[in-house]
Amino acid sequence: MLGGLVAGAAVTVPSTAVQAEPSGDDTVIAFLARGVGFGHGRGMSQWGAYGRAQAGHDYTEILDHYYGGTSMGTRTGDIRVRLTDWDGRGTFGVVSTRGKARWAGASQSSANDYTSLYAVETSSNTFDVYGIVSKQSCPSGSVATVPESLITFGMTNSSAVEQMQRVLRDLGHDPSYIDGDFGNLTKAALHSFQEAQNLPSGGTVWNQDDWERASELLADQSPTTWTKLKSGVAGPITFSTTVADDTAVPGDVLGACQPDGSLTHYRGDLEFWNTGDGNRVVNELDTELYLRGVVPKEVSASWPTESLKAQSVAARSYGLTQSRYSYASTCDTSSCQVYYGAATRGGATSSSFVPVEHARTNSAIAATAGDVRVWTGTNNLVSTEFSASNGPRTAGGSFPSVNDPFDDVEPNPLHQWTRVIDADSVMSRYGLSSADAVATVNDPTTPYDGIWDNRVSLGNGNYRSAWNFRGDYGLPSPGFELVPIYRSMTNAADFAYIGDSIGTGMALGSSSEFQVLTDEVFDAEMYSSVSGRTTAEGVAVAETVPMGTDLVVVELGYNDTPSKMPERIDAVMSALADRQVGLVVWPNLSTRRSGYDYASTNAALDAARSDWPNLVVADWNAHSGHASAHRWFQSDGVHLTSTGDAEFSLFLRDRILQLLGDGYTPPRRLGAQQTLEVPVLGVGAVPASGVSGVALNVTAVRASAPGHLTVWPCGSPKPETSSVNFVAAAASPNAVVVPVDETGAICVWSLVATDLIVDVSAWFGDSASMEAAQARLIDTRDGTGTPQRPLPEGERLEVPVLGVGGVPASGVSGVALNVTAARPTADGHLTVWPCGSERPDTSSVNYLRGVASPNAVVVPVDETGTVCVSTHAETDVVVDVSAWFADNSSMGAAAARLIDTRNGTGTAERSLPAQNQLEVLVLDVGGVPGSDVSGVALNVTAARPTADGHLTVWPCASARPETSSVNFVNGVASPNAVVVPVDGTGKICVWTYARTDVLVDVSAWFGAGASMGVASDRLVDTRFGIGPQPG
């Protein structure tokens, strides 16, 4: 039991945070496998080709992008395909629905036409051949079994349904598919049988009357009479047809008898022989006809035409380069290239067939007939590998690695993915006593790039290749990283989970994602999830929760009428109060499903917080609301994919551990036009005195509407400036440098209601001589300080900073600004620098088209008394000043890009892997002196991140703090200003939660006279009641 979280029957929650007692536990209990793509990642991405075709690229442009060093060429000819369904079989038969089948042996053949033929091996590679002139039949050995059990409409994946389907097919009532699913086609076939036999009809139930009559009919059928055509024929036995292969409909070419009695139709000839590797069936046909059975199975025939053409060329080139066996060049499975023939038929006598070929893919194949890729300069044919998806960048190998932004199309479910792997499973599989040292590392033996250049270190000197590890755990691709999940707490609380169908997928069973991620975190556990459960039905479950349970997750609401949710929430909370439950974590609902008013349910949950102080609403809707999170959801926008199960489980785990670790204060949002006082002196690592200012990271989360935060020292009046500009329902961070006055507190005011996070990263000593200055210097939107017009691309805006807005006219070494790009006309960036210097090639504010983007900028002031702003694209500009530094602060200009992992500036040309850190030298580079430096002002950007996460920046000699410096979302470039002290190492460290490229620009440095200290603490998080809360 967790002391302090469980109250009496009235559930009186403590008014101050209660610290959890259980000690930490650094044992690795699980791994998040965060990966990209589906397949090996080499060559063309099929989804990328889809995206490029949608964007207007033609098939040659698509192929040029993926297959660097190659060009278009021409090849024709036949191809030989191993048909793996008949491997090792002693009998093989064919059916010609047109009565045009023929056979030939190694030294003899027949000129006669047959409807049915088969060969049976009598000794090694010696066969007897049988035929029927006019009846469609497969060789015996697949007699239908009549199921003697009740079978009802709607049954799926049933062996009894499959037996019934075969019986109906053999009796002339073809259900089209032998798949074990009792759907509408099978219903129609059963109805036809029942009417023909004067049995009670309807087609929805197979009963005793049906199976008795079916048995009688099958017993009365005269046996098929086969004529032995030849004995002792040396293989291979070749079956052919005089039907025109290239023009015949798919169901008229040769049908190969499957072991279950169904047919697969193939164009070309079918050979049956003992190859030395065992008996094999080989389909030899023209490559163009072969592709008709490949392309519609590799990609959907509904895809854009140019993507179908690109697939046709890639499949043709790949197939023609294969030389896998002595008897065949390729096979029909995904280990070679999938090939399904021309059509399928339910049985030899079935009147209908299901085509594999499609008119759109046939047209794409014909339009590119003979087109292949050849190596430029040699004209040698290229083995054009391809995968379903390569993620953001191809793996490299035979072809140069290239960025693949078009792979990120909405229908692609595996552009990026997440899985949970149990550490116990890893230890058991590889014979390890601990998984703590298991990690993904670079593989020096591979030619691949980025996330594809990896292997798994088992921590004992042994390695597992990424490809084999992928196979061990059923991962979509070898392009992944393992992120260790530490237990963090052991036996921390009694726990219960009440859920619906979401919970059945991710929280039921010891191998479920949530239970793996919380292994031994809880002392006692109860799980109850049922598909379709309403919140009203959840009340009865709440009444069974063990008395005094510390923490309960209630995951309900999707199956309820929103207008009834207020009373139903109260009913569940009352039932849990009767059970003396401590905290209730209730994740709100994703609102991405159209046509459902889940927003009203979420509003009811938010409103209930004021009535139930122990209710914590976990904002799953905001967490899963970004664009790339659509891959977390199935098509209905509610139920979760495998990636969604992992992400939701991690989301809940993180919120629960935060509550248990930091204790609990009833959370309250910062209200509209409300001010929150945040003490900073003597808090965390900030000294109680001798401090002139602090560097903060301030984030508005889940705001009710667009607005802004203002931050200032509490002893001064609130200025009419903005420190953080935000949009509704998102997380919007910004760095803020603010002086500290005699109150020892900073104040935060919000225009609209929002949750608030405040992290402190550094403090300035008195010798830094930092003072407040609160004024809007520039606003091009209304003409403040400059003409009323946007700043054009490439034009320089000079901003006087001395003698304005509380900044003295002299004795100033630098200023702290908040600079905003408002209404930008395109993606780009602002650069800010002292006007007496040349414009540096760095970014101070990165922005997206149409999105207001602020950032803090600390900039030295030179003899001009002005700072300059230039823009990459036309935009309005707003400049607010928040503080100034006196001359004795020893502040100097530094304008340089220190790190860019995208192109290898200052480091290797490789994105920073998840859970890794990068050391960045900041002394004696980019205008920063080699000594006597106490700190630097940086702009740090996460570019092309592969998942949601954050960067942490700190001086390298210190332990990594548990705070964020830059928060980012999947795929979106996210910058932030960071003021960080410099220690004896002369380096700062950058750590990332998820793989991302990293850019580090330096804009200013502080001399040794400007004392600075490290402070890495979370001061406020209103979402979870951390720190002072709004009144």
NUDRENKOL-682583 format. One record per residue (C-alpha): residue in one letter; x, y, z. Coordinates in steps of 0.02 Angstrom, whole numbers, plus 50000, padded with zeros to 5 digits. Layout:
BEGIN
aXYZ;...
//
This chain:
BEGIN
m500005000050000;l500635017349955;g500595028450109;g499785045350084;l498825041549925;v497435031750008;a496265041750116;g494775037350221;a493025033650158;a492765051850114;v494315051050002;t495075067250063;v496585069849952;p498085078750030;s498245096949983;t500125095549959;a501145083249861;v501495066649945;q503115058049898;a503045039649854;e503995028749974;p504595013949867;s506405015149814;g506905016149632;d507335000949530;d508525002649382;t508164985149315;v507714984549131;i506004976149120;a505594979248937;f506154987148776;l505234998548659;a505704993648484;r505485009748386;g505665006148202;v505315011548026;g504665002947871;f504084985547824;g505384974547741;h507254976047717;g507264994647673;r508324992947516;g507875000247347;m506115005947307;s504785008747439;q503105003247371;w502215015747482;g503485028947433;a503125025447250;y501275027347290;g501595044247372;r502715050247230;a501435045147099;q500105054647196;a501245069847193;g501395069047003;h503035059546979;d503085047846829;y503745030146843;t505485034146777;e505685048146905;i505145036147041;l506395022946987;d507785035846965;h507555041347145;y507705024147223;y508945015747107;g510415027847101;g511775023346976;t510545014646860;s509545019346706;m508175012246595;g508554997246484;t507634983346392;r507534964546421;t506324950846364;g506214932046385;d505444917846483;i505544914946670;r505454898546769;v504524899046935;r504564885847072;l502774883247134;t503084879047316;d501344871847358;w501844855747268;d503584853447342;g503904835047379;r502234828547312;g502164812347214;t500624816647110;f500214832147009;g498674835446902;v497984849046789;v496264853746721;s495864863046560;t494114870446564;r494254871946374;g494754853546352;k496434858646279;a497744850946395;r499224841046330;w500694832046407;a502484827846360;g503904818246440;a505784819846420;s505754809846258;q503924807546211;s502324817546201;s500494816946150;a499624827146016;n497904823346089;d496904835946192;y496244831746366;t495154840246493;s496064832646643;l497814825446662;y498924819746802;a500604811446829;v501104800146974;e502914796047014;t503234777047013;s505114777947038;s506374792147046;n505914804346906;t504884790946817;f503014793646800;d501384785946743;v500234798146653;y498314797646663;g497004807646571;i495154811046544;v494544818046379;s492954826846430;k492744827946620;q493524840946736;s494304831546881;c495794831546995;p496704815447046;s495944805947193;g496564808647369;s495554823947414;v493844816147452;a492714828647537;t492294825147720;v490494828947766;p490444838747929;e489164831448048;s488924846448162;l487814861848169;i488594876248069;t487844893648072;f488024909247967;g489394921048028;m490604907748090;t492404911948042;n494054902848035;s493144886248057;s493754869347994;a491944863247992;v491444877747879;e492914873447765;q492314855247754;m490544861047714;q491204872647578;r492144858147495;v490584847047501;l489524860647421;r490834863347287;d490924844747245;l489034844047234;g488984858247108;h488554872747224;d490164882647221;p490444894747368;s491904902647270;y493104901747418;i493684887647532;d494184898947676;g493244893047832;d492194908947838;f490284907147829;g489884923147736;n488654928247601;l489444917947460;t489374902047565;k487604906447619;a487074907647435;a487894890847395;l487054882147543;h485364889947497;s485574883347318;f485964865747384;q484484865747504;e483254871347369;a483914858547244;q483644844647373;n481954850947436;l482674853947609;p482174868247724;s483104882747643;g483774899647693;g485624895847684;t486004901447861;v486114884447950;w486904867747903;n486004854248005;q485744835348012;d484544835247862;d485904843647758;w487364832547806;e486354816347787;r485784821247611;a487534826947562;s488264810147618;e486974800747513;l487364811147358;l489244808947374;a489044790147398;d487964789147241;q489194798647131;s490024787347003;p491904786847026;t492974796146901;t493724784346771;w495484789046722;t496374781546572;k498194777146591;l499004785746443;k500804780146468;s501894770946593;g503724773446638;v503884790846564;a505514799646609;g505284816846686;p505064830846677;i503224828946632;t502674845046547;f500844850046544;s500354862946414;t498824869746325;t498394875146150;v497384889546222;a498244906146178;d499154910846338;d499264929346307;t497434932346263;a496464918946357;v495404924046506;p496264919146670;g495074904546704;d495394896346535;v497264893146555;l497914877446640;g497254874646816;a498434865746936;c497564854147061;q497924859647238;p497994846347376;d496284852347439;g495464849947268;s495434868247219;l496304874947063;t497594888447033;h497684893646851;y499374897446772;r499864904046602;g501284894946515;d501854876946542;l501874867046705;e503304854646732;f503294840546862;w504914831346898;n506194825547023;t507524838947025;g508784831147143;d508134842847279;g506514832947281;n504944833447174;r504544850647109;v503264859246998;v503954873146888;n502934885846788;e503854891946632;l503084906946545;d503454923546463;t504024936646588;e502644948746538;l501314935446576;y502194931146740;l502074949246796;r500184948546781;g500174936946932;v501494946947027;v501084965547018;p499274964847086;k499904954547234;e501384965847272;v500324981747271;s498474985947256;a497824987747079;s496895003247139;w498525012847164;p499045027347051;t499525021846876;e501325028146884;s501645018147043;l500975002546956;k502165005646811;a503625007946931;q503164991647017;s503054982846849;v504814988246800;a505534983946972;a504684966846974;r505254963146795;s507074967846830;y507104958646995;g506314942846923;l507474942146773;t509044943646882;q508564928946992;s509494912446976;r509024903247134;y508974885047081;s509664873446948;y507894869846887;a507054887046911;s507584905046921;t506404910747058;c504974905147172;d503204910847206;t503364916547389;s503894932747469;s505644925747496;c505824927947306;q504384938247237;v502564933947267;y501694925847118;y499904919647125;g499624914046946;a498164920046840;a496614914746940;t495924902647071;r494424891147063;g493524882547207;g493604865247126;a493854856046963;t492004857046921;s491684874546989;s490854885546860;s491644901846917;f493404907746951;v494204922247046;p495474931746942;v497164936347015;e497574947346867;h496824964746856;a496504975946706;r497434990846784;t499014981246826;n498944972246657;s498884989346575;a500384995546677;i501374979946630;a500954982246446;a501395000746450;t503144996546515;a503394980446416;g505224975446420;d505744990246528;v507074986046658;r508424994846758;v510234992546706;w511844998546785;t512375014546699;g513955011646601;t513884992646595;n512084989546540;n512044974646660;l510334970246728;v509974976846904;s509244966547046;t507954979847091;e507554975847272;f506014983847347;s505084984147512;a503314988547561;s503995003447660;n505715010647697;g505235023647826;p505995041147814;r507605035347728;t508125020247627;a509395008147698;g510715009947562;g511724994847511;s511814992147322;f510945008947295;p511365025547378;s510335029247533;v509065042947498;n507755052247598;d506005045747569;p504735058647628;f503395051747511;d503435035247608;d502515045047743;v500805043847661;e499275041747770;p498785024247711;n500525017447752;p500315009047923;l502155005647953;h503115021247902;q503545021548086;w503045008848217;t503255003948399;r503264987048484;v503514981448666;i504734967248700;d504784958748870;a506544958848944;d506184941749022;s505914934948847;v507564942348789;m508494934448935;s507674917648906;r507934917448718;y509774922248724;g510294914248889;l510614930348984;s510534933349171;s510074951649145;a509454962349002;d510174978349073;a511604979048947;v510594974048793;a510624988248666;t510594992348481;v512314997548419;n513085001348251;d513514986048147;p515234988448066;t514934973547951;t513464981047855;p513454993647712;y511825001347772;d511385018847830;g510575026947980;i509355016648081;w509655001847963;d511505001448016;n511234992148178;r511354975848272;v510884970448447;s512254969048576;l511774955948705;g512954963448833;n514004947548849;g515134950248700;n513894942348580;y512814950748450;r511204946848359;s510984954048185;a509534966148165;w508794954848032;n508814939548146;f508174949348297;r506764955548186;g506324937548147;d506454932248329;y505144944948383;g504084946948226;l504594965048198;p504084973248033;s505874977347983;p507694977048041;g507684996048046;f507384998448233;e508135004348396;l507874996848567;v507405009348702;p507625001748876;i506175003448998;y506725003249180;r505594997249318;s505895013649414;m504835007649562;t504504990749642;n502884986049729;a502425004449729;a500535003149744;d499004992149735;f498244994149563;a496654990649464;y496174992949281;i494374994349220;g494224995149031;d493324991048870;s493954983748706;i495474995248708;g496034986848869;t495734969348802;g497074972748672;m498434980748778;a498124976748961;l497464958848978;g498694944849008;s500484944649070;s501154946748894;s500094962148856;e501024978248824;f500434987148982;q500804972649099;v502524970149022;l502914988749045;t502354988349228;d503124971649279;e503254971449470;v502894990149480;f501284986449573;d501084976849735;a499384969349693;e498444970349528;m496684968249460;y496234969049274;s494494969049199;s494194973549017;v492714968248909;s492314973348730;g490814984948718;r490814989348904;t489945005748944;t490375017149089;a488695012449167;e489234994149162;g490904999149236;v490045004049399;a489784985849445;v491624982249415;a492124997449519;e491134989949662;t492284974549658;v493934984049667;p494884978349822;m494634989749971;g495955003249988;t496715001049815;d497985015049787;l497715018649603;v496375013749477;v496405016849289;v494665018749215;e494745017249025;l492915019248975;g491785030948878;y491865025848695;n490285015448709;d489235028548802;t487995041948754;p488985058148789;s487505066948870;k487425053349002;m489275053849045;p489205066649188;e488075055549292;r489005039749242;i490695047049288;d489975051849457;a489285034149479;v490985026149446;m491895038649558;s490615035849698;a490845017049687;l492735019049695;a492555031149842;d491565017749934;r493045006149903;q494205019349979;v495215020849819;g496615033649821;l496885040249644;v495865037549486;v496745040049319;w495465041749179;p496185043949004;n495075054648897;l494505049248724;s495285051648554;t494165063048454;r494835058048283;r493325046948244;s492125056848137;g490275057248176;y490475054248364;d490375067748497;y491835061748603;a492305079848638;s490765081248751;t491335065848847;n493045073848870;a492225089948929;a491245079749057;l492855072049121;d493685089049137;a492175095749230;a492185080949349;r493915085649411;s493185099649514;d491985087549601;w493235073349624;p494935079849680;n495715062449665;l495245061349480;v496705063649360;v496205065449177;a497625058849070;d497565068248906;w497675054048780;n496725064748654;a498105077948649;h499505065148660;s498825055548511;g498195070548415;h499685074248304;a499645069748120;s500785054548123;a499805046548266;h498505040548141;r499575024748132;w499145021348313;f497315018848267;q496335006548164;s495185013348029;d493795017348154;g494895030148243;v494605021848413;h495345004448420;l497225003048420;t498494995148305;s499994985748375;t500925002348377;g499445010548463;d499384997048597;a501225000448634;e501045019448633;f499485019648741;s500265007748866;l501825018548876;f500755034148894;l499815026749043;r501405019949123;d502255037049113;r500785045949193;i500615032949331;l502465033249375;q502465052149376;l501025052049500;l501815038749610;g503545046649602;d503105065049626;g501635062749740;y499955070649706;t499145087449723;p497425089849644;p497845097649476;r497105114049419;r497345122749253;l497965140449248;g496365150149216;a496065163349085;q496895180049135;q497545171649294;t499285173649368;l500315159849450;e501775164149564;v503225151949548;p504585152949683;v506305150349607;l507545155149744;g508055140349851;v507075128349740;g507995113649664;a509785118549625;v509465137349621;p510305145849770;a509235154949897;s510185171349870;g511465179449757;v510425175949601;s510025189349471;g509035178749348;v508545161449285;a508405152649117;l506755143349102;n505855132248979;v503995136748989;t502665126248902;a500805129048876;v499905112248861;r498135108648803;a497595126848797;s495745130148775;a496055142548633;p497505151448548;g498385163848661;h500005168048749;l500915167248915;t501835181748993;v503275178549114;w504075192049225;p504845194849398;c503405195949520;g503965212249600;s503615221749437;p501965225549350;k501435213149216;p502145218949049;e501105219248888;t502235206748802;s502165188248760;s503405175148818;v502565159648744;n501335160148599;f500235144748585;v498835136748485;a497355127148555;a497535109248617;a499405107648579;a501025108148679;s501915124648645;p503605127348730;n504795142148732;a506375147048824;v506245162248937;v507685171649021;v506975181749165;p507765192049305;v507385187649486;d506945201949605;e506745203349792;t505165192649789;g506185177249737;a504765172149621;i504305173749439;c502505176149382;v501615167649237;w500005174849164;s498935166749029;l497715174648908;v496625158848907;a496475143149015;t497925131048994;d498995118449084;l500745124649121;i502475116849136;v503975126749199;d505745119249197;v507285128649256;s508935125249165;a510165138249234;w510355152849352;f511395168849343;g512345175249494;d512305193349553;s513905196649457;a512955193849296;s512055210349331;m510435205149250;e508935216949257;a507145216749198;a506575225449040;q504805222848981;a504275230748819;r503715226848642;l505065234048531;i504415228548360;d502745222748289;t502655223848100;r500805219148107;d500285235848183;g501805246748149;t502555246548324;g504355252448309;t504395250148119;p503305252447964;q501705242247961;r502175228747835;p502875211047839;l504755208947832;p505195203447654;e506315188647617;g508155193347632;e507835210947701;r508675216247864;l507655224248004;e508675234748126;v507965235148303;p508645248248425;v508805240648599;l509745253848701;g508725266848793;v507065258448756;g505855247548858;g506835248849020;v508535245048942;p509835258448987;a510605268948848;s512355262948896;g513265250249002;v512335235648920;s513225220148855;g511715210448793;v509825208048796;a508615193548814;l507255194348681;n505735184648631;v505635184948441;t504105178648348;a503795175048164;a501935178748139;r500945173747985;p502455167447884;t502095164647700;a503205149147687;d504295137747792;g505915146147844;h506875154247986;l507365170748065;t509155175348107;v509525187848247;w511245195648277;p512105211748335;c512045223648186;g513895227848191;s514325209948139;e514035200247979;r512425190247970;p512845172548028;d512255156647938;t511235150948087;s509405150848135;s508645159448287;v506805155648254;n506225141348142;y504455142848075;l503165133847968;r502035142147842;g500555150447927;v501085145648105;a501585158748234;s503285152948298;p504165161348447;n505885158348520;a506975166148653;v508565174248590;v510005180248699;v511035192248593;p512535203448633;v512375222148600;d513815230548509;e514265248648475;t512795250648355;g511555248348498;t510455238148381;v510085220048342;c509635214348167;v508295202248109;s508235194147937;t507025181247869;h507115166747748;a505315169847690;e504145184647705;t503375185747878;d502785197848011;v503995199748155;v503695203448340;v505145207448457;d504915208748647;v506325212348769;s506295203648938;a507985207249017;w509685215648993;f511435211549050;a512625225049115;d514395227349048;n515145217949194;s514205202449136;s515635199649012;m514475194548870;g515095191948693;a514405187748522;a514605170448449;a513755165848288;a514095148448220;r513295131748184;l514195119548299;i513255103648256;d512175097548111;t511995078648106;r511105079847938;n512695084447845;g514075079947968;t514465097448031;g515445095348194;t515015076848208;a514665061148107;e513345062447969;r512105051748064;s510535055448161;l510655053948350;p509945037048402;a508615035748537;q509245036248716;n510965042148658;q511925058048694;l513045069148590;e514505079048661;v514685096548588;l516275106548613;v515805124748646;l517475132648697;d518625140248566;v517355137648425;g516205149548330;g516825165248418;v516745158048594;p518415160548687;g519435145448737;s519365149848923;d518525160949053;v516775156648990;s515395152949115;g514005148948994;v513315149648817;a511665154148734;l511175141148605;n509775137548483;v509505118648481;t508385110348351;a507705092648334;a507525089448147;r506625074748065;p506245065848231;t505595047948210;a504405048648360;d503755060648492;g505045064848624;h506215078048692;l508025083648697;t508935087148859;v510445098948859;w511655100749005;p513505103349047;c514355086549019;a515195084949189;s513505084449276;a512245070149280;r510895071049148;p509385079949222;e507595073449207;t506975088949116;s506665093648935;s507555107348838;v506705104548670;n505035095548653;f504655088148482;v503345078048390;n503585064948258;g504225072048094;v504145090548143;a505695101548159;s505655108948335;p506885122248395;n507125130448564;a508355142248645;v509435134948783;v510555144548903;v511765132248981;p513275134149097;v514965127849038;d516005117149156;g517795111049156;t517495099249010;g517135113748893;k515715103448822;i513835102648831;c512885086448807;v511305083548706;w510245067948743;t508715062548645;y507235051848693;a506895046648512;r508005046048359;t508195063048277;d509405074148186;v510125087948296;l510655105848255;v511585116748381;d511905135248346;v512815146648469;s512275164948481;a513175171848633;w514365167748777;f514535173848954;g516235177649029;a516905170649192;g516335186749279;a514535182249242;s514305168349368;m513105154749308;g512525138549385;v511645122749331;a509835120749386;s508875106549307;d507205104649393;r505365104449352;l504585118549452;v502775117349393;d501665104949303;t499835109049328;r499315092949238;f499885082449385;g499865094649529;i501755096949534;g502355113149614;p501275128249660;q499535127049586;p498335140549528;g497175146849662;
//
